[in-house]
Amino acid sequence: MDSPSSKINKERNENINHQNNENGTLESSFEFSATAEKRLVWKIDLMVLPIMLFAYMMAFLDKQTLNYAALMGIREDLQLVGSEYNWSSSIFYFGYLFFSYPASLLMVKFPLGKYLSTVFILWSLVLACHAATTNFAGLMVVRFFLGCTEASLSPGFSLITSLWYRTSEQPLRHGIWFCGNSLSLIFGNLIAVGILQIEDRLKAWQWLFIIFGVITFLLGILMLFRLPDSPTTAGFLTEEEKLIAVERLKANQTGFKNSNIDKSQILEAFADVKTWLLAVLILAANIPNGGFTTFNGLVLKGFGFSTFHTLLLGIPGGVIVFIFVLLSGVISSKVASTRCLVMIGCNVISIIGSALVYATGSVGSRYAGLLLMGIYSAAMPISMAMISSNIGGFTKRATVSAIYFIMYCAGNIVGPQLFFEKEAPKYESGFLAIIICLVVCVLDGFGLLFYLRWTNAKREANRVAVPMSQSQEKQEGVTQGLLDTTDLKNKDFRYVY
């Protein structure tokens, strides 16, 4: 029987050169077999993705608790009047906004897995404290700190994805862990229905925060021991697998994690056109998100349903979003040059759904519109993958991620404020604003598509004008692969769209 080392040598001797599926120009200096790589990717998928999936599910569940709590009577119990409920949603994103940039620097400075796990544990404690609030001021305080603790999660998971997967693999992996978002709508509504039946001196909404806080705490402890910091320190990989895991990333040309903060990369991030095209995209997408996630339950209840039936009718929306997130991830991963088009398509469907809610009067058509509205969120993981795939340099990528999530916060702050109490339960102004913002997303998506295509064409033209020998090209690719070089400085970098 062959020893493990002899098997590894056989795999090395297969001499299969690996190239990036979408950039397609750079060869790897360390040769390994397709079988070894496939086995490694499956191992990474089984060890890393489930943790991120369930963590993201709990993250969105925790955000949705305010929506569930509103159906269970928190507004009446805390005597929230006027726009106070709107602000209790928006203040979460002020906390998120406040801590976004410090979080991006901390993720560069400290081991990524341990940092995210620690923040997740703190998050669970803040969430459970919601049950102790007795007035608007107390609710605002805990919501603010909840936002601070969440600020690291989505950008952190995006960085983890970029550290483990090839560019061509990233949209689907982003989509898989982002599916936690839609799963939370399914399981969250079911759990909320169960909690609604509790009869105790504590209110149902208080038990909601306590139970979700305990579950989040236990998951945070699991993350602390199981979520790796990087491929080079992952305990579940052999030394050979660590080499392959790192070598695979060279073709991405986005650099590898280091603990140094490069100020020049920060300045480049702010000067890059791509940064602001993505910023406008995410701002326009999250004004609808802020309004939809805060008021969709109240809008649905306004159709004439009881709290019990409102929670049950929220489940199909989660199933539809789950299907579209996976479908979008598969298409954008398997079909080249479809990422922007998939994002545009998701937003167009949501525009149709928003128009049904805004312009029609029957319960059936408005409910169908609510189900379609949530599909815009399927574009979110693809937009995150656009950063991890198209931004070279670790500090630059962390900075662009911070700007991205600052815009995410700004949109979610504004969104609930466009739903006016006097317009309940139809909220015409809110849905009109959603339609306008989604149209902006479509136009910005086309702008991003054409800009990236134009930049690639320009770089190819320059490459032809100054030809390079095959050996030079290979050597430069190997050298640049894991260097912490930005995409603007690395002229061999090709953007995916």
VEXDREN-2710 file (C-alpha; in Angstrom, 1 decimal):
% VEXDREN-2710
k/r/px/py/pz
1/MET/0.0/0.0/0.0
2/ASP/1.3/3.4/-0.9
3/SER/2.2/5.8/2.0
4/PRO/0.5/9.2/2.2
5/SER/3.8/10.9/1.0
6/SER/4.1/8.6/-2.0
7/LYS/0.5/9.4/-3.0
8/ILE/1.3/13.1/-2.7
9/ASN/4.3/12.6/-4.9
10/LYS/2.2/10.8/-7.5
11/GLU/-0.3/13.6/-7.5
12/ARG/2.5/16.1/-8.0
13/ASN/3.9/14.2/-10.9
14/GLU/0.6/14.5/-12.8
15/ASN/1.9/18.0/-13.6
16/ILE/-1.4/19.7/-14.2
17/ASN/-1.1/23.5/-14.3
18/HIS/-4.0/25.4/-12.9
19/GLN/-5.3/28.6/-14.2
20/ASN/-7.9/31.1/-13.1
21/ASN/-11.1/30.2/-14.9
22/GLU/-12.1/33.8/-15.6
23/ASN/-8.7/35.7/-15.8
24/GLY/-7.2/32.7/-17.6
25/THR/-3.7/34.1/-18.0
26/LEU/-1.5/33.1/-15.1
27/GLU/0.0/29.7/-14.4
28/SER/0.9/28.4/-11.0
29/SER/4.5/27.8/-10.0
30/PHE/3.6/24.8/-7.7
31/GLU/2.0/21.9/-9.6
32/PHE/-0.8/19.8/-8.0
33/SER/-3.4/17.5/-9.4
34/ALA/-7.0/18.3/-10.1
35/THR/-8.0/15.4/-7.8
36/ALA/-6.0/16.9/-4.9
37/GLU/-7.6/20.3/-5.5
38/LYS/-11.1/19.0/-5.8
39/ARG/-10.6/17.0/-2.5
40/LEU/-9.3/20.2/-0.8
41/VAL/-12.2/22.4/-2.0
42/TRP/-14.7/19.8/-0.7
43/LYS/-12.9/19.8/2.6
44/ILE/-12.9/23.6/2.8
45/ASP/-16.6/23.7/1.9
46/LEU/-17.5/21.2/4.6
47/MET/-15.5/22.9/7.3
48/VAL/-15.9/26.6/6.6
49/LEU/-19.2/27.2/4.7
50/PRO/-21.6/25.6/7.3
51/ILE/-20.2/27.8/10.1
52/MET/-20.6/30.9/8.0
53/LEU/-24.1/29.8/6.8
54/PHE/-25.5/29.3/10.3
55/ALA/-23.7/32.4/11.7
56/TYR/-25.2/34.5/8.9
57/MET/-28.6/32.9/9.5
58/MET/-28.5/33.9/13.2
59/ALA/-27.2/37.3/12.3
60/PHE/-30.2/38.0/10.1
61/LEU/-32.6/36.4/12.6
62/ASP/-31.2/38.7/15.3
63/LYS/-31.9/41.7/13.0
64/GLN/-35.4/40.4/12.2
65/THR/-36.3/40.1/15.9
66/LEU/-37.4/43.7/16.0
67/ASN/-39.8/43.0/13.1
68/TYR/-41.2/40.0/15.0
69/ALA/-41.3/41.9/18.3
70/ALA/-43.4/44.6/16.6
71/LEU/-46.0/41.9/15.8
72/MET/-45.8/40.7/19.4
73/GLY/-46.5/44.0/20.9
74/ILE/-43.2/45.7/21.7
75/ARG/-44.4/49.0/20.4
76/GLU/-47.3/49.0/22.8
77/ASP/-45.4/47.7/25.8
78/LEU/-42.6/50.2/25.4
79/GLN/-45.1/52.9/24.5
80/LEU/-43.4/53.8/21.2
81/VAL/-45.1/56.6/19.4
82/GLY/-44.7/58.5/16.1
83/SER/-41.5/57.6/14.4
84/GLU/-39.9/56.0/17.5
85/TYR/-40.2/52.5/16.0
86/ASN/-38.6/53.7/12.8
87/TRP/-35.7/55.1/14.7
88/SER/-35.3/51.9/16.8
89/SER/-34.5/50.2/13.5
90/SER/-32.3/53.0/12.1
91/ILE/-30.2/53.3/15.2
92/PHE/-28.9/49.8/14.7
93/TYR/-27.2/51.0/11.5
94/PHE/-25.8/54.1/13.2
95/GLY/-23.9/51.6/15.4
96/TYR/-23.0/49.6/12.4
97/LEU/-21.8/52.7/10.6
98/PHE/-19.8/53.9/13.7
99/PHE/-17.9/50.7/13.9
100/SER/-17.5/49.8/10.2
101/TYR/-14.1/51.3/9.6
102/PRO/-12.5/50.4/13.0
103/ALA/-13.8/46.8/12.2
104/SER/-12.0/46.8/8.9
105/LEU/-8.7/47.8/10.5
106/LEU/-9.2/45.2/13.3
107/MET/-9.8/42.5/10.8
108/VAL/-6.4/43.3/9.2
109/LYS/-4.6/43.5/12.6
110/PHE/-5.9/40.4/14.4
111/PRO/-6.5/36.7/13.5
112/LEU/-9.7/36.8/11.5
113/GLY/-11.5/33.8/12.8
114/LYS/-10.9/34.5/16.4
115/TYR/-11.8/38.1/16.0
116/LEU/-15.1/37.4/14.4
117/SER/-16.0/34.7/16.9
118/THR/-15.3/37.1/19.8
119/VAL/-17.5/39.8/18.3
120/PHE/-20.2/37.2/17.7
121/ILE/-20.3/36.3/21.4
122/LEU/-20.5/39.9/22.4
123/TRP/-23.3/40.3/19.9
124/SER/-25.3/37.6/21.6
125/LEU/-25.0/39.2/25.0
126/VAL/-26.2/42.6/23.6
127/LEU/-29.2/40.8/21.9
128/ALA/-30.3/39.1/25.1
129/CYS/-30.2/42.5/26.9
130/HIS/-33.1/43.7/24.6
131/ALA/-35.4/41.7/26.9
132/ALA/-34.6/44.0/29.8
133/THR/-35.5/47.3/28.0
134/THR/-38.5/49.2/29.4
135/ASN/-38.6/52.3/27.3
136/PHE/-37.6/53.9/24.0
137/ALA/-34.2/55.2/25.4
138/GLY/-33.2/51.7/26.6
139/LEU/-34.2/50.2/23.3
140/MET/-32.1/52.7/21.4
141/VAL/-29.0/52.0/23.4
142/VAL/-29.1/48.2/22.9
143/ARG/-29.9/48.6/19.2
144/PHE/-26.9/50.9/18.7
145/PHE/-24.5/48.4/20.4
146/LEU/-26.0/45.5/18.5
147/GLY/-25.1/47.4/15.3
148/CYS/-21.5/47.9/16.5
149/THR/-21.1/44.2/17.1
150/GLU/-22.6/43.2/13.7
151/ALA/-20.3/45.6/11.7
152/SER/-17.6/43.0/11.4
153/LEU/-19.6/40.0/10.2
154/SER/-20.5/40.5/6.5
155/PRO/-17.2/42.2/5.5
156/GLY/-15.4/39.5/7.6
157/PHE/-17.1/36.7/5.8
158/SER/-16.3/38.3/2.5
159/LEU/-12.7/38.4/3.4
160/ILE/-12.7/34.8/4.5
161/THR/-14.3/33.9/1.1
162/SER/-11.5/35.7/-0.7
163/LEU/-8.8/33.9/1.4
164/TRP/-10.1/30.4/0.6
165/TYR/-11.6/30.4/-2.9
166/ARG/-10.6/31.1/-6.5
167/THR/-12.2/34.1/-8.1
168/SER/-14.5/31.8/-10.2
169/GLU/-15.6/30.0/-7.0
170/GLN/-16.5/33.0/-5.0
171/PRO/-20.0/34.1/-6.1
172/LEU/-21.4/30.7/-5.4
173/ARG/-19.7/30.5/-1.9
174/HIS/-20.9/34.0/-1.1
175/GLY/-24.4/32.9/-2.1
176/ILE/-24.2/29.8/0.0
177/TRP/-23.4/31.6/3.3
178/PHE/-25.7/34.5/2.3
179/CYS/-28.5/31.9/2.1
180/GLY/-28.6/32.1/5.9
181/ASN/-30.4/35.4/5.2
182/SER/-33.4/33.6/3.5
183/LEU/-33.2/30.6/5.8
184/SER/-33.7/33.0/8.8
185/LEU/-37.0/34.1/7.2
186/ILE/-38.1/30.5/7.1
187/PHE/-37.0/29.2/10.5
188/GLY/-37.3/32.6/12.2
189/ASN/-41.0/32.8/11.5
190/LEU/-41.5/29.2/12.6
191/ILE/-39.6/29.9/15.9
192/ALA/-41.5/33.1/16.4
193/VAL/-44.8/31.3/16.0
194/GLY/-43.7/28.9/18.8
195/ILE/-42.5/31.7/21.1
196/LEU/-45.9/33.4/20.5
197/GLN/-47.6/30.6/22.3
198/ILE/-45.5/31.0/25.5
199/GLU/-47.6/32.2/28.5
200/ASP/-45.4/33.6/31.2
201/ARG/-44.8/36.8/33.2
202/LEU/-42.3/37.7/30.5
203/LYS/-43.8/39.0/27.3
204/ALA/-43.4/36.9/24.1
205/TRP/-41.1/39.5/22.6
206/GLN/-38.8/39.3/25.6
207/TRP/-38.5/35.5/25.3
208/LEU/-37.8/36.1/21.6
209/PHE/-34.7/38.1/22.4
210/ILE/-33.5/35.8/25.2
211/ILE/-33.9/32.6/23.2
212/PHE/-32.2/34.0/20.1
213/GLY/-29.4/35.5/22.3
214/VAL/-28.7/32.1/23.8
215/ILE/-28.6/30.3/20.5
216/THR/-26.3/33.0/19.1
217/PHE/-24.0/32.7/22.1
218/LEU/-23.6/28.9/21.7
219/LEU/-22.8/29.4/18.0
220/GLY/-20.2/32.0/18.9
221/ILE/-18.5/29.5/21.2
222/LEU/-18.5/26.9/18.3
223/MET/-17.0/29.5/15.9
224/LEU/-14.2/30.3/18.4
225/PHE/-12.9/26.7/18.2
226/ARG/-13.9/25.8/14.6
227/LEU/-13.6/28.9/12.4
228/PRO/-10.0/29.1/11.0
229/ASP/-8.0/32.4/10.7
230/SER/-6.5/31.6/7.3
231/PRO/-5.4/28.6/5.1
232/THR/-1.9/28.7/6.5
233/THR/-3.1/28.2/10.1
234/ALA/-6.1/25.9/9.6
235/GLY/-5.8/22.9/11.8
236/PHE/-8.0/20.7/9.7
237/LEU/-5.6/20.9/6.7
238/THR/-2.4/18.9/6.2
239/GLU/0.8/20.7/5.4
240/GLU/0.4/19.6/1.7
241/GLU/-3.2/20.9/1.7
242/LYS/-2.1/24.3/3.1
243/LEU/0.4/24.6/0.3
244/ILE/-2.2/23.9/-2.3
245/ALA/-4.7/26.2/-0.6
246/VAL/-2.3/29.1/-0.8
247/GLU/-1.1/28.3/-4.3
248/ARG/-4.6/28.3/-5.6
249/LEU/-5.0/32.0/-4.6
250/LYS/-2.1/33.2/-6.8
251/ALA/-4.3/33.3/-9.9
252/ASN/-6.7/35.6/-8.1
253/GLN/-4.0/38.3/-8.0
254/THR/-5.7/40.0/-5.0
255/GLY/-2.9/39.4/-2.5
256/PHE/-2.9/37.4/0.7
257/LYS/-3.7/38.5/4.3
258/ASN/-1.1/40.3/6.3
259/SER/-1.2/42.3/9.4
260/ASN/0.3/45.6/8.0
261/ILE/-2.0/48.5/7.2
262/ASP/-0.8/50.1/3.9
263/LYS/-1.9/53.8/3.8
264/SER/-1.2/54.1/0.1
265/GLN/-3.8/51.3/-0.5
266/ILE/-6.3/53.2/1.6
267/LEU/-5.8/56.4/-0.6
268/GLU/-6.1/54.3/-3.8
269/ALA/-9.4/52.8/-2.6
270/PHE/-10.9/56.2/-2.2
271/ALA/-9.6/57.3/-5.7
272/ASP/-10.9/54.2/-7.5
273/VAL/-14.0/54.6/-9.7
274/LYS/-15.1/51.0/-8.9
275/THR/-15.3/51.9/-5.3
276/TRP/-18.0/54.5/-5.9
277/LEU/-19.9/52.6/-8.5
278/LEU/-20.2/49.8/-5.8
279/ALA/-21.0/52.4/-3.2
280/VAL/-23.9/53.8/-5.1
281/LEU/-25.2/50.3/-5.9
282/ILE/-25.2/49.3/-2.3
283/LEU/-26.7/52.5/-1.0
284/ALA/-29.6/52.3/-3.6
285/ALA/-30.1/48.6/-2.7
286/ASN/-30.3/49.1/1.0
287/ILE/-32.8/52.0/1.2
288/PRO/-35.3/49.4/0.1
289/ASN/-33.7/46.8/2.4
290/GLY/-34.1/49.0/5.5
291/GLY/-37.8/49.7/4.8
292/PHE/-38.6/46.1/3.7
293/THR/-37.1/44.3/6.6
294/THR/-38.6/46.7/9.2
295/PHE/-42.1/47.0/7.8
296/ASN/-42.8/43.9/5.7
297/GLY/-44.5/42.2/8.7
298/LEU/-46.6/45.2/9.5
299/VAL/-47.6/45.7/5.8
300/LEU/-48.6/42.0/5.6
301/LYS/-50.6/42.3/8.9
302/GLY/-52.2/45.3/7.4
303/PHE/-53.8/43.1/4.8
304/GLY/-56.1/41.9/7.6
305/PHE/-54.2/38.9/8.9
306/SER/-53.7/37.9/12.6
307/THR/-50.2/37.9/14.1
308/PHE/-50.1/34.1/13.9
309/HIS/-51.1/34.0/10.2
310/THR/-48.8/37.0/9.4
311/LEU/-45.8/35.0/10.7
312/LEU/-46.7/31.9/8.7
313/LEU/-47.3/33.9/5.5
314/GLY/-43.8/35.3/5.8
315/ILE/-42.3/31.8/5.3
316/PRO/-42.8/31.5/1.5
317/GLY/-40.9/34.8/0.9
318/GLY/-37.9/33.2/2.6
319/VAL/-38.2/30.1/0.4
320/ILE/-38.3/32.2/-2.8
321/VAL/-35.3/34.3/-1.8
322/PHE/-33.4/31.1/-0.9
323/ILE/-34.0/29.7/-4.4
324/PHE/-32.9/32.9/-6.1
325/VAL/-29.8/33.4/-4.0
326/LEU/-28.6/29.9/-4.9
327/LEU/-29.7/30.2/-8.5
328/SER/-27.9/33.6/-8.9
329/GLY/-24.7/32.2/-7.3
330/VAL/-24.7/29.2/-9.6
331/ILE/-25.2/31.2/-12.8
332/SER/-22.6/33.9/-11.9
333/SER/-20.1/31.2/-11.0
334/LYS/-20.6/28.9/-13.9
335/VAL/-21.4/31.3/-16.7
336/ALA/-18.6/33.8/-17.4
337/SER/-19.4/37.6/-17.5
338/THR/-22.8/37.3/-15.9
339/ARG/-22.4/38.8/-12.5
340/CYS/-23.6/42.3/-13.3
341/LEU/-26.4/41.0/-15.5
342/VAL/-27.6/38.7/-12.7
343/MET/-27.7/41.6/-10.2
344/ILE/-29.6/43.7/-12.7
345/GLY/-32.1/40.8/-13.3
346/CYS/-32.8/40.4/-9.6
347/ASN/-33.5/44.1/-9.2
348/VAL/-35.8/44.2/-12.2
349/ILE/-37.9/41.4/-10.6
350/SER/-38.1/43.3/-7.3
351/ILE/-39.2/46.4/-9.2
352/ILE/-42.1/44.4/-10.6
353/GLY/-43.0/43.2/-7.0
354/SER/-42.8/46.7/-5.6
355/ALA/-45.0/48.0/-8.3
356/LEU/-47.6/45.4/-7.5
357/VAL/-47.7/46.4/-3.8
358/TYR/-47.7/50.1/-4.7
359/ALA/-50.2/50.2/-7.5
360/THR/-52.7/47.3/-7.0
361/GLY/-55.5/47.0/-4.4
362/SER/-56.3/43.3/-4.1
363/VAL/-54.7/41.2/-1.3
364/GLY/-53.6/38.5/-3.7
365/SER/-51.6/40.8/-6.0
366/ARG/-50.1/42.8/-3.1
367/TYR/-49.0/39.6/-1.3
368/ALA/-47.5/38.3/-4.6
369/GLY/-45.6/41.6/-4.8
370/LEU/-44.2/41.2/-1.3
371/LEU/-43.0/37.8/-2.2
372/LEU/-41.2/39.2/-5.3
373/MET/-39.8/42.2/-3.5
374/GLY/-37.3/40.3/-1.5
375/ILE/-35.5/39.0/-4.5
376/TYR/-33.3/42.2/-4.7
377/SER/-31.4/40.7/-1.8
378/ALA/-30.1/37.9/-4.1
379/ALA/-27.8/40.5/-5.7
380/MET/-26.1/41.2/-2.4
381/PRO/-23.7/38.3/-2.2
382/ILE/-22.7/38.9/-5.9
383/SER/-21.9/42.5/-5.1
384/MET/-19.8/41.3/-2.2
385/ALA/-18.0/38.9/-4.5
386/MET/-17.3/41.8/-6.9
387/ILE/-15.1/43.3/-4.1
388/SER/-13.3/40.1/-3.2
389/SER/-12.7/39.3/-6.9
390/ASN/-11.9/42.8/-8.3
391/ILE/-10.0/44.6/-5.6
392/GLY/-6.3/43.7/-5.2
393/GLY/-4.4/44.5/-2.1
394/PHE/-5.5/43.3/1.4
395/THR/-5.7/46.8/2.9
396/LYS/-7.4/48.2/-0.1
397/ARG/-10.0/45.4/-0.2
398/ALA/-10.7/45.9/3.6
399/THR/-11.1/49.7/2.9
400/VAL/-13.5/49.2/0.0
401/SER/-15.4/46.7/2.1
402/ALA/-15.7/49.3/4.8
403/ILE/-17.0/51.9/2.4
404/TYR/-19.4/49.3/1.0
405/PHE/-20.8/48.6/4.4
406/ILE/-20.9/52.3/5.3
407/MET/-23.2/52.7/2.3
408/TYR/-25.1/49.6/3.5
409/CYS/-25.7/51.3/6.8
410/ALA/-26.7/54.6/5.3
411/GLY/-29.3/53.0/3.1
412/ASN/-30.8/51.0/6.0
413/ILE/-30.9/54.2/8.2
414/VAL/-32.8/56.1/5.5
415/GLY/-35.1/53.3/4.4
416/PRO/-37.4/53.0/7.6
417/GLN/-37.7/56.8/7.7
418/LEU/-39.6/56.8/4.3
419/PHE/-42.4/54.7/5.8
420/PHE/-44.7/57.3/7.5
421/GLU/-47.1/56.2/10.3
422/LYS/-49.9/58.3/8.8
423/GLU/-49.8/56.2/5.6
424/ALA/-50.1/52.8/7.4
425/PRO/-50.8/50.1/6.4
426/LYS/-50.1/50.8/2.7
427/TYR/-47.1/53.1/3.2
428/GLU/-47.3/54.5/-0.4
429/SER/-44.3/56.9/0.0
430/GLY/-42.1/54.0/1.2
431/PHE/-42.9/51.8/-1.7
432/LEU/-42.5/54.6/-4.3
433/ALA/-39.0/55.2/-2.8
434/ILE/-38.2/51.5/-3.1
435/ILE/-39.1/51.5/-6.8
436/ILE/-36.9/54.6/-7.5
437/CYS/-33.9/53.1/-5.7
438/LEU/-34.2/49.8/-7.5
439/VAL/-34.2/51.6/-10.8
440/VAL/-31.0/53.3/-9.7
441/CYS/-29.5/49.9/-8.9
442/VAL/-30.3/48.7/-12.5
443/LEU/-28.7/51.8/-14.1
444/ASP/-25.6/51.5/-11.8
445/GLY/-25.3/47.8/-12.6
446/PHE/-25.1/48.6/-16.3
447/GLY/-22.5/51.4/-15.5
448/LEU/-20.3/48.9/-13.5
449/LEU/-20.6/46.3/-16.3
450/PHE/-19.5/48.7/-19.1
451/TYR/-16.7/50.3/-16.9
452/LEU/-15.1/46.9/-16.1
453/ARG/-15.4/45.7/-19.7
454/TRP/-13.8/48.9/-20.9
455/THR/-10.9/48.6/-18.4
456/ASN/-10.2/45.0/-19.4
457/ALA/-10.2/45.9/-23.1
458/LYS/-7.8/48.8/-22.5
459/ARG/-5.4/46.6/-20.6
460/GLU/-5.5/44.0/-23.3
461/ALA/-4.7/46.6/-25.9
462/ASN/-1.7/47.9/-23.9
463/ARG/-0.5/44.3/-23.4
464/VAL/-0.6/43.7/-27.2
465/ALA/1.2/47.0/-27.8
466/VAL/4.0/46.0/-25.4
467/PRO/4.4/42.2/-26.0
468/MET/6.0/40.1/-23.2
469/SER/7.8/36.8/-23.6
470/GLN/6.1/33.7/-22.3
471/SER/8.7/33.1/-19.7
472/GLN/8.5/36.8/-18.5
473/GLU/4.7/36.5/-18.4
474/LYS/4.8/33.3/-16.3
475/GLN/7.4/34.7/-13.9
476/GLU/5.6/38.0/-13.4
477/GLY/2.3/36.1/-12.7
478/VAL/4.0/33.9/-10.1
479/THR/5.6/36.9/-8.5
480/GLN/2.5/39.1/-8.4
481/GLY/0.1/36.3/-7.4
482/LEU/0.4/36.5/-3.6
483/LEU/2.1/39.9/-3.3
484/ASP/0.0/42.5/-1.6
485/THR/-0.4/44.5/-4.8
486/THR/-3.5/46.5/-5.8
487/ASP/-5.4/45.8/-8.9
488/LEU/-4.6/49.3/-10.3
489/LYS/-0.9/48.7/-10.0
490/ASN/-0.9/45.2/-11.3
491/LYS/-1.5/45.6/-15.0
492/ASP/-2.0/41.9/-15.5
493/PHE/-5.1/42.0/-13.3
494/ARG/-8.3/41.3/-15.2
495/TYR/-11.7/42.2/-13.8
496/VAL/-14.7/39.9/-13.6
497/TYR/-18.2/41.2/-14.3
END
